[in-house]
Amino acid sequence: PCAVRHSSGTGFLLRNVSKLRTGFQWAVEPPFELSPVRGILEPGGECKVTATFKPDQALVYQAEASCTFGEDGESRCTMYLRGLSKYPHLQIISPDQEDGCGLLEFGSVAIGSSSEKQFEICNPSSVSHPEAAHLSTVPVCFTPLAVDSASADYLSLTCLGAVSRCLLKVTGSCIGPDVSLSSSLVDFGCVEEGGEAVSIIHIINSSTVLAYYQFDMDPGSHSVFSVDQLSGNLPANSSLTLRLTFRPRYPIAYHKRSACLILHRDPLFLDLIGTCHSEELKPTILHSRHLRVYRQNLLRGLTCYPPDILSAMLAEDKLQLDESGSLLLNEEQKPYNSLECDLLLQETSRAAVSLRSPMEEYFHPGWVDEPRRFPTPHVTVHPSELHFDPGLASQSVSITNRTKGKLSLLWTPSADSPFSVTPLNCDLSPLKSTAFRVTYAPKQHNTFHAAQLECFALYKVNTSSPTSLCCALISQPHFQYTCSI
């Protein structure tokens, strides 16, 4: 038999048994074909004729082929052609079945990796299929692109002339690293001026997939906080001990929120706090509870006001403390003494800002005015990146105070860095801007230099003002300068 819409063929000899040269011509109805259709035979000569069967339906076909020859085709001979056709049918042989179709399960595959499985094509019918003979085993490759995603698809197998098709369901999922920090906050306590403190945390990979991490921190000495292994990889189900160091430059309280970038995962955030005392200045020691209060006040739009204004409003019962110690607007009281109180009511009357996702927090530029999605930035820096081309020794950077109080700005200097900032510190009035000069003076040429320059900002208030509210925590403009020669 022959498969529908396929072809099969056979051949026979047409011989001239006469002593005369003669021509011939064949005539036959589809689905049969003869080749050559016409020709000339010498006396005693012969020609091989190919008969081809090309059925369009699954039937038994019979036809009479007529051959005319001799002068003017006066002679004629015939032969009968018969063919049987059937519908082709291919099957998929896979390890599993689901709802009547084949199933190929890849399971969990690590991000960045590929997995290959195979299925077989079987021809259970009585007609041959030439294409299927070369595809008895078919490889399928699964390369997931997104962590925690589940993929499913259907592959359809059909062939020319077939009236049915086979389905193969392929499924797979993607797994990625599962990285965590042993603590989301490191409290270095109080350090005397000129001293340092060291703390240990662990970064843990709980997945069966290799993980890559990188802390978004200055690799040099521009920051008061440093980590001994800024980047690296974590094998499956392993942990790494990180050594953190706090070297304060000024007798103030410090807070830095550092991002730990994880390949194929959302960033992790590590809060670093510490306090520095000198013989003359001994600020209140910063603790984790202060950070929790600050963040709640930040969401309520209160941290843009200095502690003296908030203390006055608390004394006038225009603000009150909730059970966590955070400030809350007392809606039963109305401010009437100062413009700042009126502005405060206007700002805090808005809906509370929702918490940001890790991606939003890391990539948010810090200056977009979206009060319903992001807290109002206390300090903005422009530009946030500086590129030093050949011959360009210094550039200007502007810092704007967007709070309602006076700020002190303190840059953290580094003696061995090719980058320097002048002036290193200054006071900045509310809603004002000031400019700093960033100078690039490399000591070694043909070298790439990059640094994150760090500036701390804190409210400048009368030391006799109450500090128990913990509203004046540090707001740090943290930005990166990339320079090259």
PyMOL commands that set and color helices and strands:
alter all, ss='L'
color gray80, all
select helices_A, chain A and resi 71-73+130-133+288-299+307-315+339-348+358-363
alter helices_A, ss='H'
color red, helices_A
select strands_A, chain A and resi 2-3+8-15+22-27+32-35+38-41+46-53+60-69+75-86+91-93+96-98+101-110+115-122+137-142+150-157+166-175+179-181+185-192+197-205+211-215+225-227+231-234+238-246+253-262+268-277+319-321+327-329+379-382+394-401+407-411+419-422+425-428+433-440+448-451+455-459+481-484
alter strands_A, ss='S'
color yellow, strands_A
deselect
rebuild
show_as cartoon
